[in-house]
Amino acid sequence: MSSAVVSNTATLQKYLDLPQNGAVLAEYIWIDGTNGIRSKCKTLSKSPESIDDLPEWNFDGSSTEQAPGHDSDIYLRPAAIFKDPFRKGDNIIVLAECWNNDGTPNKTNYRHECAKLMEAHKDSKIWFGIEQEYTLFDQYDNVYGWPKGGFPGPQGPYYCGVGTGKVFCRDIVEAHYRACLYAGVDISGINAEVMPSQWEFQVGPCEGIKMGDELTVARYLLTRVAEDFGVKISFHPKPLQGDWNGAGCHTNVSTEQMRNPGGMKYIEEAIEKLSKRHKEHIAVYGEDNDLRLTGRHETASVANFSSGVANRGASVRIPRSVAKEGFGYFEDRRPASNIDPYLVTGIIAETILGSIPEADIVKQVQKE
C-alpha cells in the first residue's frame, strides 16, 4: 500500500468515528450494463427492520449503459440487506434490482427471472456453491506484486502457497475475508490460485436466489477493499496470455435428492441434461470464456461437453468422494470468472429442473 493511501485512510478514520446522530447510511449497490457494480448512498432516519422498510430509489441509467439519454431514469428496488463493514455501526449495504419506469425489469436485471425459477423449484432445495477466482493488478495495469518489467517463475509453487515469493497480496485477501464475515456474506473459504497474484474465494452453499445475492455483495466488498489498497480487481477469464492459468467461477450444484443416499442417479441425470444444452450454457457462462476454455490449464474445450470423476479437465466434474459415497453434488467447471451469477444459477436450475412459462434465461439474453 502506498504511503498516500495509508495517510488518507488514517485521516478518514477520524471522521468515520464521529457519531451519526441516529442516522443510518444505506449504500445501494447494483449490477450495471457492463456487468460491473455501481453504488450510491442514501441517508435513512432509522434502521430498517426488513426490505419493506427501505425506499425505492433511482439513478441515471444513461451513464451506466442501462438506458438511453432521453429516458434515463432507472429504479432501484431493494432485494437484500447486509451490514456495512466500511462504515460499521447500524449502516448497511442494500443489494438492489434495476427496473425501468414502465414497471418492467431492466434488460440487465437477470435476478428477476432467476428468482422466479428458484421460487418455482423451491421444493427441490437446490444449493449452489461458487468458487470465484480473480486477479490483482496495480493502478498501472501491471499484475500486482510481479517483478517490475519481468515475470515470476513458472506456475507450480503458487497454488495454496505459503511464504515470500510464493504468495502475493495476502493482506488484501485477508481484509476481504473479514469484510465478508462482518457483512454476513456466506463466505466459506479462500486460497491462493495457480497463477501468482490470482486468488479464489468460495461462497456457499446457498439455496436458490441467495447464491447470486451473496456472490454479488462479496464482489462489491472485494472491489471496495482493493480500492483502499490502491489495487484493481480483474474478473477477466484470461487476464494474461501465455502459459498462465485463466480464472473461472466453478459452480457446485446439488438438489435434496442428490444430497441423499442414492443421489448419484439424480447427479447423472442432471449431467445428461446439461450435455444436451452445452451451447446455451456457454452463451451465458461469461464473456471471452473461449480464451480460457482451451483444453489446457485445467479446462475443457469450449466446443465440446465432457464429464468425469475427479477430472479437472472436464466440463463437469464429479468429486471422487461423491462417486465413492454415491451421493452429494457435481461441479460445473465451465463458468468464467466474470459471469453474472443469476444467469448461471438460473440456467442450471432451468436445465436440470425444468423451464417455466414465466421465465426463460436464454431468451432474455438473446433479446438484448
DRENLO-744403 format. One record per residue (C-alpha): chain; z, x, y. Coordinates in Angstrom, 2 decimals. Each point is the difference from the previous one (the first is absolute). Layout:
// residues N
<site A, <Z, X, Y>>;
...
This chain:
// residues 368
<site A, <0.00, 0.00, 0.00>>;
<site A, <-0.91, 1.38, 3.42>>;
<site A, <2.71, 0.79, 2.57>>;
<site A, <-1.42, -2.68, 2.31>>;
<site A, <0.38, -2.68, -2.68>>;
<site A, <3.58, 1.12, -0.71>>;
<site A, <0.87, -0.05, 3.72>>;
<site A, <-1.54, -3.43, 0.57>>;
<site A, <1.73, -1.48, -3.05>>;
<site A, <3.38, 1.28, 1.14>>;
<site A, <-0.55, -1.45, 3.47>>;
<site A, <-1.15, -3.35, -1.39>>;
<site A, <3.11, -0.31, -2.15>>;
<site A, <2.18, -0.23, 3.13>>;
<site A, <-1.79, -3.21, 0.94>>;
<site A, <-0.18, -1.43, -3.52>>;
<site A, <3.80, 0.12, -0.14>>;
<site A, <0.34, -2.28, 3.04>>;
<site A, <1.26, -3.56, -0.69>>;
<site A, <-2.62, -2.76, 0.01>>;
<site A, <2.27, -2.76, 1.37>>;
<site A, <-0.66, -2.32, -2.90>>;
<site A, <-3.78, 0.34, 0.01>>;
<site A, <-1.90, 0.65, -3.23>>;
<site A, <-3.24, 1.99, -0.04>>;
<site A, <-2.63, -1.26, -2.43>>;
<site A, <-2.87, 2.39, -0.74>>;
<site A, <-2.92, -2.16, -1.19>>;
<site A, <-2.40, 1.93, -2.25>>;
<site A, <-3.35, -1.06, -1.43>>;
<site A, <-3.11, 1.33, -1.77>>;
<site A, <-2.89, 0.41, 2.42>>;
<site A, <-3.78, -0.17, -0.39>>;
<site A, <-0.25, 3.58, -1.31>>;
<site A, <2.78, -0.40, -2.60>>;
<site A, <2.35, 1.89, 2.30>>;
<site A, <3.39, -1.22, 1.22>>;
<site A, <0.74, -1.13, 3.56>>;
<site A, <3.28, -1.07, 1.56>>;
<site A, <1.57, -1.43, 3.14>>;
<site A, <3.59, -0.82, 0.85>>;
<site A, <1.62, -3.26, 1.12>>;
<site A, <3.50, -0.62, 1.36>>;
<site A, <1.95, -2.78, -1.71>>;
<site A, <3.16, -1.57, 1.35>>;
<site A, <1.71, -0.01, -3.41>>;
<site A, <-0.45, 1.12, -3.59>>;
<site A, <-2.26, -2.31, -2.05>>;
<site A, <1.53, -1.48, -3.12>>;
<site A, <-3.40, -0.47, -1.63>>;
<site A, <-3.74, 0.30, 0.60>>;
<site A, <0.06, -3.50, 1.44>>;
<site A, <2.11, 1.22, 2.93>>;
<site A, <-2.65, 2.50, 1.11>>;
<site A, <-2.57, -1.02, 2.62>>;
<site A, <-3.73, 0.20, -0.55>>;
<site A, <-1.57, 2.63, 2.28>>;
<site A, <-3.48, 1.24, 0.88>>;
<site A, <-2.04, 3.08, 0.88>>;
<site A, <-3.45, 1.06, 1.20>>;
<site A, <-2.15, 0.01, -3.14>>;
<site A, <-2.99, 1.50, 1.82>>;
<site A, <1.95, 3.27, 0.23>>;
<site A, <0.78, 0.08, -3.73>>;
<site A, <-3.44, -0.96, -1.39>>;
<site A, <1.27, -3.45, -0.97>>;
<site A, <-1.64, -2.22, 2.64>>;
<site A, <-2.80, -0.03, 2.60>>;
<site A, <0.84, 0.63, 3.64>>;
<site A, <-0.91, -3.51, 1.14>>;
<site A, <2.49, -1.57, -2.46>>;
<site A, <2.51, 2.74, -0.63>>;
<site A, <3.40, -1.65, -0.55>>;
<site A, <1.31, 0.56, -3.53>>;
<site A, <3.30, -1.54, -1.02>>;
<site A, <2.79, 1.72, -1.90>>;
<site A, <1.85, -2.19, -2.48>>;
<site A, <3.18, 1.65, -1.36>>;
<site A, <-0.03, 0.45, -3.78>>;
<site A, <2.88, 2.37, -0.85>>;
<site A, <2.97, 1.69, 1.69>>;
<site A, <1.31, 3.55, -0.51>>;
<site A, <2.74, 2.01, 1.69>>;
<site A, <-1.20, 2.48, 2.62>>;
<site A, <1.06, 3.58, -0.93>>;
<site A, <-1.15, 1.40, 3.35>>;
<site A, <1.90, -2.30, 2.37>>;
<site A, <2.69, -0.95, -2.57>>;
<site A, <2.68, -2.57, 0.79>>;
<site A, <-1.22, -3.61, -0.19>>;
<site A, <-3.56, 1.01, 0.86>>;
<site A, <-2.73, -0.96, -2.45>>;
<site A, <-3.56, 0.59, -1.16>>;
<site A, <-2.07, -3.15, -0.38>>;
<site A, <-3.01, 0.09, -2.33>>;
<site A, <-2.50, -2.55, 1.32>>;
<site A, <-3.24, -1.65, -1.11>>;
<site A, <-2.96, -0.23, 2.38>>;
<site A, <-1.44, -3.44, 0.81>>;
<site A, <-2.88, -1.16, 2.20>>;
<site A, <0.55, -2.54, 2.79>>;
<site A, <-1.86, -2.68, -2.00>>;
<site A, <2.73, 0.03, -2.64>>;
<site A, <-1.88, 2.08, -2.58>>;
<site A, <1.18, 3.35, -1.39>>;
<site A, <-1.65, 3.00, 1.64>>;
<site A, <-2.74, 1.71, -2.04>>;
<site A, <2.34, 2.96, -0.63>>;
<site A, <2.89, -2.22, -1.14>>;
<site A, <-0.24, 0.53, -3.75>>;
<site A, <3.68, -0.81, -0.41>>;
<site A, <-0.69, -3.71, 0.46>>;
<site A, <-2.37, -0.28, -3.00>>;
<site A, <2.17, 2.32, -2.09>>;
<site A, <3.10, -2.12, 0.66>>;
<site A, <-1.80, -3.12, -1.26>>;
<site A, <-0.98, 1.78, -3.21>>;
<site A, <3.52, 1.29, -0.58>>;
<site A, <1.50, -3.44, 0.60>>;
<site A, <-2.45, -1.61, -2.42>>;
<site A, <0.93, 2.54, -2.70>>;
<site A, <3.72, 0.29, 0.76>>;
<site A, <0.95, -1.11, -3.52>>;
<site A, <-1.59, 3.17, -1.40>>;
<site A, <2.54, 2.10, 1.96>>;
<site A, <-2.58, 2.68, 0.73>>;
<site A, <1.48, 3.32, 1.11>>;
<site A, <-1.70, 2.87, 1.78>>;
<site A, <1.05, 3.58, 0.65>>;
<site A, <-2.21, 2.09, 2.28>>;
<site A, <-0.09, 3.81, 0.17>>;
<site A, <-1.09, 0.86, 3.55>>;
<site A, <-1.47, 3.49, 0.39>>;
<site A, <-0.63, 1.45, 3.46>>;
<site A, <-0.81, 3.30, 1.74>>;
<site A, <1.59, 1.53, 3.09>>;
<site A, <-2.00, 1.58, 2.84>>;
<site A, <1.06, 1.64, 3.25>>;
<site A, <-1.06, -1.29, 3.41>>;
<site A, <-3.15, 2.18, -0.16>>;
<site A, <-1.09, -1.53, -3.34>>;
<site A, <0.92, 3.04, -2.08>>;
<site A, <1.85, -0.64, -3.25>>;
<site A, <3.65, 0.27, 0.99>>;
<site A, <1.71, 3.16, -1.21>>;
<site A, <-3.12, 1.73, -1.29>>;
<site A, <-0.73, 3.61, 1.08>>;
<site A, <-1.72, 0.16, 3.39>>;
<site A, <-3.73, 0.45, -0.59>>;
<site A, <0.47, 0.21, -3.76>>;
<site A, <1.02, -1.78, -3.17>>;
<site A, <3.03, 0.02, -2.28>>;
<site A, <-0.34, 1.10, -3.61>>;
<site A, <-1.77, -2.22, -2.55>>;
<site A, <1.60, -3.22, -1.21>>;
<site A, <2.61, 0.41, -2.69>>;
<site A, <3.46, 0.80, 1.39>>;
<site A, <0.13, -2.80, 2.59>>;
<site A, <0.39, -3.19, -2.05>>;
<site A, <3.72, -0.88, 0.03>>;
<site A, <0.47, 3.52, 1.31>>;
<site A, <3.21, 1.61, 1.22>>;
<site A, <0.24, 3.02, 2.26>>;
<site A, <-1.62, 1.63, 3.00>>;
<site A, <-3.75, 0.37, -0.44>>;
<site A, <-0.08, -2.84, -2.50>>;
<site A, <1.24, -2.87, 2.14>>;
<site A, <-1.12, -1.02, 3.48>>;
<site A, <1.45, -2.61, 2.40>>;
<site A, <3.06, -1.00, -2.00>>;
<site A, <1.88, -0.79, 3.23>>;
<site A, <-2.46, -2.78, 0.89>>;
<site A, <0.06, -1.37, -3.52>>;
<site A, <3.79, -0.14, -0.17>>;
<site A, <0.20, -1.65, 3.43>>;
<site A, <-2.48, -2.67, -1.11>>;
<site A, <1.94, -0.60, -3.23>>;
<site A, <3.21, -0.71, 1.95>>;
<site A, <-1.84, -2.17, 2.53>>;
<site A, <-1.36, -2.17, -2.82>>;
<site A, <3.40, -0.36, -1.65>>;
<site A, <1.59, -0.97, 3.32>>;
<site A, <-2.73, -2.52, 0.77>>;
<site A, <0.41, -1.67, -3.39>>;
<site A, <-3.34, 1.09, -1.42>>;
<site A, <0.03, 0.09, -3.81>>;
<site A, <-0.97, 3.69, -0.17>>;
<site A, <0.56, 1.32, -3.52>>;
<site A, <-0.76, 3.71, 0.30>>;
<site A, <-1.91, 2.92, 1.51>>;
<site A, <-1.69, 3.17, -1.25>>;
<site A, <-2.20, 2.84, 1.23>>;
<site A, <-3.58, -0.41, -1.20>>;
<site A, <-2.60, 2.34, -1.54>>;
<site A, <-1.58, 1.07, 3.29>>;
<site A, <2.37, 1.86, 2.36>>;
<site A, <1.10, -2.14, 2.98>>;
<site A, <-0.77, -3.11, -2.02>>;
<site A, <2.87, -2.27, -1.03>>;
<site A, <0.60, -3.31, -1.70>>;
<site A, <2.56, -2.76, 0.34>>;
<site A, <0.37, -2.92, -2.36>>;
<site A, <0.82, -3.58, 0.98>>;
<site A, <1.08, -2.64, -2.48>>;
<site A, <0.05, -1.60, -2.39>>;
<site A, <-0.45, -2.98, 2.31>>;
<site A, <-0.97, -3.53, -0.96>>;
<site A, <-3.11, -1.66, 1.40>>;
<site A, <-0.65, 0.12, 3.74>>;
<site A, <3.03, 2.20, 0.61>>;
<site A, <-1.91, 3.05, -1.23>>;
<site A, <-2.46, -0.05, 2.88>>;
<site A, <2.78, -0.61, 2.52>>;
<site A, <2.16, 2.86, -1.22>>;
<site A, <-2.86, 2.51, -0.12>>;
<site A, <-1.27, -0.94, 3.45>>;
<site A, <3.43, 0.52, 1.57>>;
<site A, <0.48, 3.26, -1.93>>;
<site A, <-3.31, 1.26, 1.42>>;
<site A, <1.05, -0.98, 3.51>>;
<site A, <3.29, 1.85, -0.40>>;
<site A, <-1.77, 3.10, -1.32>>;
<site A, <-2.39, 0.08, 2.95>>;
<site A, <2.87, -0.49, 2.48>>;
<site A, <2.14, 2.71, -1.59>>;
<site A, <-2.94, 2.42, 0.04>>;
<site A, <-0.54, -0.86, 3.69>>;
<site A, <3.49, 1.33, 0.73>>;
<site A, <-0.96, 3.29, -1.70>>;
<site A, <-3.36, 0.31, 1.76>>;
<site A, <-1.87, -0.45, -3.30>>;
<site A, <-2.87, -2.29, -1.03>>;
<site A, <-0.12, -1.98, -3.24>>;
<site A, <-3.32, -0.34, -1.83>>;
<site A, <-0.60, -2.69, -2.60>>;
<site A, <-3.59, 1.15, -0.60>>;
<site A, <-0.77, 0.14, -3.74>>;
<site A, <-1.71, 3.42, 0.27>>;
<site A, <1.45, 1.71, 3.08>>;
<site A, <-1.43, 3.40, -0.99>>;
<site A, <-3.22, 0.76, -1.83>>;
<site A, <0.00, 2.62, -2.74>>;
<site A, <2.31, 0.66, -2.90>>;
<site A, <2.89, -2.03, 1.38>>;
<site A, <1.42, -3.25, -1.34>>;
<site A, <-0.73, -3.23, 1.82>>;
<site A, <2.59, -2.61, 0.93>>;
<site A, <0.45, -3.30, -1.81>>;
<site A, <2.18, -3.07, -0.11>>;
<site A, <0.55, -0.43, -3.73>>;
<site A, <1.06, -3.59, -0.58>>;
<site A, <2.33, -0.89, -2.87>>;
<site A, <-0.18, -3.59, -1.21>>;
<site A, <1.92, -2.24, -2.38>>;
<site A, <0.65, -3.66, -0.63>>;
<site A, <3.06, -1.42, -1.69>>;
<site A, <-1.99, -0.32, -3.23>>;
<site A, <-0.98, 3.67, 0.16>>;
<site A, <3.58, 1.11, 0.59>>;
<site A, <1.36, -1.80, -3.07>>;
<site A, <-0.29, 1.12, -3.65>>;
<site A, <-3.56, -0.57, -1.20>>;
<site A, <-1.26, 0.51, 3.53>>;
<site A, <-2.68, 2.50, -1.05>>;
<site A, <-2.22, -2.93, -0.95>>;
<site A, <0.06, -1.28, 3.58>>;
<site A, <-0.49, 3.50, 1.43>>;
<site A, <-3.13, 0.45, -2.10>>;
<site A, <-1.29, -3.43, 1.03>>;
<site A, <0.51, 0.87, 3.67>>;
<site A, <-1.84, 3.32, -0.37>>;
<site A, <-2.91, -1.78, -1.66>>;
<site A, <-0.22, -2.38, 2.96>>;
<site A, <0.15, 2.92, 2.43>>;
<site A, <-2.83, 1.76, -1.81>>;
<site A, <-2.31, -2.96, 0.69>>;
<site A, <0.59, 0.08, 3.79>>;
<site A, <-0.09, 3.75, 0.64>>;
<site A, <-2.60, -0.27, 2.78>>;
<site A, <1.93, -2.74, 1.83>>;
<site A, <3.21, 2.01, -0.16>>;
<site A, <-1.59, 3.24, 1.21>>;
<site A, <-1.39, -1.94, 2.99>>;
<site A, <3.56, -0.65, 1.26>>;
<site A, <1.72, 3.12, -1.33>>;
<site A, <-0.35, 2.07, 3.16>>;
<site A, <-2.59, 1.49, 2.34>>;
<site A, <-1.61, 3.30, -1.10>>;
<site A, <1.58, -0.37, -3.42>>;
<site A, <-3.23, 1.29, -1.56>>;
<site A, <0.88, 3.43, 1.43>>;
<site A, <3.19, -0.06, -2.07>>;
<site A, <-1.08, -1.75, -3.21>>;
<site A, <-2.25, 2.78, -1.31>>;
<site A, <1.33, 0.45, -3.51>>;
<site A, <1.77, 3.18, 1.14>>;
<site A, <3.49, 0.66, 1.38>>;
<site A, <1.69, -2.61, -2.21>>;
<site A, <-2.39, -2.83, 0.83>>;
<site A, <-2.52, -2.13, -1.86>>;
<site A, <-3.59, -0.51, 1.08>>;
<site A, <-0.53, -2.60, 2.71>>;
<site A, <-3.01, -1.32, -1.93>>;
<site A, <1.60, -0.80, -3.35>>;
<site A, <3.17, -1.71, -1.19>>;
<site A, <2.21, 1.74, -2.56>>;
<site A, <3.50, -0.35, -1.38>>;
<site A, <2.31, 1.93, -2.27>>;
<site A, <3.54, 0.89, -0.98>>;
<site A, <1.52, 2.80, 2.13>>;
<site A, <-3.49, 0.79, 1.36>>;
<site A, <0.12, 0.89, 3.69>>;
<site A, <-3.78, 0.33, 0.00>>;
<site A, <-0.43, -3.70, -0.80>>;
<site A, <-0.45, -2.94, 2.36>>;
<site A, <3.02, -1.71, -1.54>>;
<site A, <2.78, 1.86, -1.79>>;
<site A, <2.52, -1.34, -2.48>>;
<site A, <3.10, 2.23, 0.15>>;
<site A, <0.90, 1.71, -3.27>>;
<site A, <3.44, -1.64, 0.00>>;
<site A, <-1.57, -3.46, 0.34>>;
<site A, <-2.35, 0.62, -2.93>>;
<site A, <2.95, 1.18, -2.08>>;
<site A, <2.27, -2.94, 0.83>>;
<site A, <-2.75, -2.63, -0.04>>;
<site A, <0.76, -1.54, 3.40>>;
<site A, <0.35, 0.92, 3.67>>;
<site A, <-2.74, 0.50, 2.62>>;
<site A, <-3.36, 1.64, 0.70>>;
<site A, <-1.15, 2.26, 2.84>>;
<site A, <-3.22, -0.62, 1.92>>;
<site A, <-0.92, 3.50, 1.24>>;
<site A, <-3.09, -1.03, 1.96>>;
<site A, <1.49, -1.13, 3.37>>;
<site A, <-0.37, 2.55, 2.81>>;
<site A, <2.80, 1.06, 2.32>>;
<site A, <-1.46, -2.05, 2.89>>;
<site A, <-0.03, -3.39, -1.76>>;
<site A, <1.07, -3.24, 1.56>>;
<site A, <2.82, -0.84, -2.44>>;
<site A, <-0.60, -3.74, 0.30>>;
<site A, <-3.62, 0.42, -1.10>>;
<site A, <0.97, 2.09, -3.02>>;
<site A, <2.94, -2.06, -1.23>>;
<site A, <-1.95, -3.17, 0.76>>;
<site A, <-3.10, 0.89, -2.01>>;
<site A, <2.09, 1.29, -2.90>>;
<site A, <1.89, -3.30, -0.14>>;
<site A, <-3.29, -1.90, 0.35>>;
<site A, <-1.63, 1.95, -2.85>>;
<site A, <2.77, 0.01, -2.57>>;
<site A, <1.62, -3.37, 0.78>>;
<site A, <-2.95, -2.04, 1.26>>;
<site A, <-1.55, -1.02, 3.32>>;
<site A, <1.00, -3.10, 1.93>>;
<site A, <-2.24, -2.23, 2.16>>;
<site A, <2.06, 0.67, 3.13>>;
<site A, <-0.39, 3.81, -0.04>>;
<site A, <-2.68, 2.54, -0.88>>;
<site A, <0.72, 3.59, 0.96>>;
<site A, <-3.49, 1.37, -0.67>>;
<site A, <-1.80, -2.77, 1.94>>;
<site A, <2.29, 0.54, 2.98>>;
<site A, <-1.00, 3.68, 0.15>>;
<site A, <-3.71, -0.82, -0.43>>;
<site A, <0.12, -2.37, 3.00>>;
<site A, <0.66, 2.84, 2.44>>;
